[in-house]
Amino acid sequence: MALCQNFTMKNSEPSFSPSRRTLLGILAGGAGLTASATAKRALAVPRLGGKSGAKGAPATWVLDAVETANSFGDGATIPFFEYQALGGGQTRGSLPYAEATEGVTMTITVTNSLSVSIRPAVIGVARGPWIRAGQTDSFTFAMPPAGTWLISTAQGSQGSGAGSRQGTVAGRPTTGLGGTLVSRPASGNQVLYDGGPSYDREYVVLFDDADDRWNAIQNDPRAKLAGPYEPNYFRVNGLTFPGTFGDMDTLISAMVGERVLIRMGNLGGVRQSVHMHGFHSDVAARNNVPEVHLGPKDTIPVPSGTTTDIITTVNQQGMFPFHPHDATAITANGTYPFGQLMLVVVN
């Protein structure tokens, strides 16, 4: 990625030049071999929605809350809290993912391998118990209506804008604790919700961000935070560019003519407006409320602590950048381009 090393923003300020759109296109082409190989693998393993078990069958999801070390394009290594999947689910990128049918009983069990207490929660659905360091506990709830839901920490109702950047104890951050829970329609049909739009293929895109000063002390119970939250590192599905081009859960791969459902969530502290080159998308739901008023969009807002489901009919072949319009979100502490830069590959 020699090209990337030549584009650096001073003082963490993005450089808006007339060639920025051209640069993104060059990047898409320059990473074409990696992206093409990833797309080939992805298309061989259909990313299709389907039946998630018989109505009434209980589901379980077992997670471990750990601290991980994440490497970024500017050479920095930043600690993050993360849920890691131990059972009953999968991963999307490096973050946990699970699904079950709406209305069934779901039990989530979390082991806290951190040094601070946490309170896991499915935002807008259920709050778990406080779990002390080194302890394990569970919570049970009925799966919510069909849609896209986020697991993080107890911060209030979905859409509050709190995201995961506020601490589970006063003044403490929990950056990185997140994952996606998909509720499938009771009918078992391949639709976003019963009576809603159908699709051919689906992906999960979960944004988060970090202020490296906060993350550096987040696992120290004695540390106290000072100053505002100012994120300077950005991930999607726990990854950053160019890793996003090599992950078949994050690279959006499809065949011409398919309708692609992209389930977007934001557990960072920054509101994102996500832009897709080459296509307009239908906003199918916001925070699991069907959207019937908006027309096709090429830039879709995803506020902190919320989800937005879009359906894109891919009607032309090629490689198309997919990224937040906040230029800092596609950097690593100001070094461009890294961060939440993704790609859509249509064969």
N, C-alpha and C positions, 0 to 999 in steps of 0.2 A: 504493500500500500504506500509506495513512495509518493504518489500523488497527494495523499492525505497529509504527509509531513510538511508539505509546502504551503499549507493553508492554516495559519495560526492567528488567532484573534488576540490582540494585546488588551490588557486590562479587562479580560473576560467579556469584552464587548464584541458581538458578532459583526462581521463585515458584510454589509449589504451592497453588492456591486451588481451591475447589469449582467454579469456572467454567472451569477449564483445558480440560476435555473440551468444554464448550460453545464455548470460544474456537476450538478446532481445527475444530469444525463450521462456525463462522462464517467462518473462513479458507477452508475448502473452498468454501463458498458464495460468498464475496466474490471469490475467484479463479476463479469458475465460467466466466466468458466465456473467459478464457485457457485453462483446462483443457479446456473443451468443444471449443474450436477445435483444440487439440493432439490430443485424443482422436479427433476427426474425421479429422485427417490420418493419425494412427497406424493407425486401423482401415482406411484406404484402402490402406495398405502392410502386408500381413499380417506379423505378427511370429511366423512359424511356423517350427518346426524342420523340417529336410529333409535330403536327401542332400547330403553335403559332398564329393563326388568319389568316383571309383571306388577300391575297395580296392587299395592298393599304389601309388597315385599320390602322389608326394612333394609336400610343401607347403612354402611359404616365408613368412616374416613379417619385414618390414624395419622397424626402429624407429630413432628418433633420440632420445637422452636430452638434454633441454634444460631450461633454467630458464624458468618462466613467471611472470607476475604475475597473481594472483587477487584480484578485488575482492569484498568482503564487505559485508553489510548494515549494519554499524556504521560504514562509511566507510573501513575499513582496506584496504590493498592488501598482500598477503602473497606472497612468492616461494615457489614450489613447484618441485621437480624433477618432470618428467613424461616418460614415453615418448610420443612422437608417432608415429603410423602413417605410414609412407612407402610401403608396398607390401605386398600379400599379405594384408591384413586390412581391418578397418573401424574404426569408433569406436562406443562407447556413451556418450552424453553427450560429454565431451571426452577420454575415456580410450580406449586402443586395445583392440581386440577381434579375435580370430581364431578360426577353427574348422577342424578336419580330422577325418578318420575315425580311430578308434582303430587303432593298429598301423602306420599309415603313417609314413614318414620326414618329420620336420619340421626345417627349418633356420631358426634365428632369427639375423638379422644386426642388430647394434646399432652405431650410431655414437654416440660419446660427445662431445657438444658442451658438456659441463660443464667446470669447472675442476678437478674432483677425479676420481680413479679410481673405477670402479664394477665390480661383478661381477654381471651379470644372471643370473637363475635362474627357472625354472619350479618353484615350490615343491613339493617332494616328488617331483620328476621328474628334473630335470637342472640342473646348474650350468654356466654359461658361463665363459669365461676372464676374468681381470682385463683391463679395457680402460682404458688411460690417457686422459687428456684429449686430445681431438682425434683419437683413433684409432678405427678400425672393426674389429670382429672378429665371428666367428660361432660357433655351436655347433649340433650336430645330435643328435637323439634320436628314438626311436620314440614316437609318440603314446601316451599312457597310456590305461587303460581309460576307457570312455565316462563323461563327467561334466564337472564344472566345476573348472577349475584356474586358478591365479593366477601371473602373471609379476610379479616384483618384483626384489629383489636377494638374493644368497646369504646366508640367515640360518638355515639349518637345515631340518629336515624340516617338512612341512606339519603345522600343529596345534601347533607348538612354543610358540606364543604370542608369538614374537618380532616378528611383523608386519614392517613396513618402518621402524619407528622407530629401530632400532639401525643404526649406521653400517657402511658397507662397509669402512671403515678404522677403527681403534680410536677410539671416542668420537665418531664423526661420524654425523649423521643422514642419511637419504636419503628424507625424507618426500615422498610423491607419486609415486614411481616404481612404477607398477603398471598392470595391465591384466588382461583375462580371456581365457583360452584354453579353448574348449569342444571336448571330444572327443566326436564323434558315434559312435553304435553302428555296428558293421560291417554290420549288416543293412540300414541305410538307413531303417529304420522310424522313425516319429515317436514315439519313446519315450526316456525318460531314459537307459536302458541296456537292452540286449537282455534280455527277460524282465521288465523293469521297467514302471513306470507310463507310460501315454500322456498326451498333453496336446494342446490345440488351439492354444495361443499361448504364447510365452515372452519373458521379459525378463531382463536382467542388472542387478543392483544391487550396486555395489562401493563400500564405505565406506572412507574414510580420514580422518585428522585431523592437526592440526599444533599445535605450540607455537611461537608466532610468534618467540620468542627464538631457538629452534633454527633455524628456517627462515631467519632474517635472516642467519645466518653460514654456512649449509650449503655455499655455493659458494666459500668462502674457504679455501684449503688451509692457511692459517696460523692460522686462528681456532681457539680451544679452547672447548669447552662447559663451562658451570658450572651446577650445580643440577640438580634432577630434571626429567624430561619431564612437563610439565603442559599437555596439549592444551587450546586455547581456540578453535580454529576447526575446523569439521567440514564434510566434503564427501561427496557421493554421486555416483558417476560423474563426478567432477571438478566438480560443480555444487553450488550451495546454493539454498535457497528464497529468492525465488520463481522462480528459474530452473528449478528442478525441475518446475514446473507447465507450463513452456513447451517442454520437450524431449520429443519423442515416443518417445525411447528410455528415458526415465526415468519419465515418467508412465505408470502401469499402466492400459492401456485394453483393454477386452474387451466382449463381448456376453453378455447373460444366458444362463446355462447352460454357458458355456465353462469348460474346465479350463485354468488358467493356471499355467505353470511359471515360478517366479521363482528365478533363480540368484543367491544372495546370497554375497558375499565380503567379508572385512574385512581390509584392509591398514593399518588404523590401530593405535594403541597401546592403544585402549580396547575392552574387551569390550562388545558391544552386545546388547541384548535387543530385538528388533524387533517392534513391535505393529501389527496391522492392524485397523482399525475395521470392523465390519460382517460379518466373515467369520472362520471358523476354517479353518486350512490343515493339510494333511497334510505332515509332514516326510518327504520321500522319500529323502534321503541327507544324511549329515554327513561332510564330508571325503571324498566319493565312496564312502562305505561305505553300502550300503542300510540304511535305518532301518525296522525292522519292529515295534518295541516301543511307540513313542509314539503316542498317539491324536491326534485333531485339536487344534490349538493356535491361540490368537490372539496369543500372544507367543512368539517363537522366539529362542533364544540363538545368537549368531554371535561366538564368541571371536576375538580377534586372531590373524591368520595362518591362518584357516580358511575353509571354504566350507560353506554349508547350502543345499540345494535343497528348495523347498517347492512343493506343488501346491495351488492354491486353486480350488474350484468356485464361481464367482460366481453366486449364485442370487437376487440382487435388484439392481434398478436404482438408481443414485445415485452420489454422490461420497463417498468414504470416506478419511479421513487414514490415512497409513501412515508410521511413524516409530519411531526408537529410544525406549525407555522412559527412558533416561538423559536428563533434561531439558536438560542442558548441551549435548547433541549437536544440539539444535534451536535453538541460539543462535549468535551471532557475538560471541565474547568477552563473553558474558553478556547481550547484547541479544536479546530474544525477540520473535517467533519467526523464526529463519533456519535455517541449518545443514541438517541431513539430514531435513527435512520433505518428505514425498512425498504422492502422492494416487493413489487407485484410482478410475477412472471406468468405470462399467458402463452400457452403453446397451441 
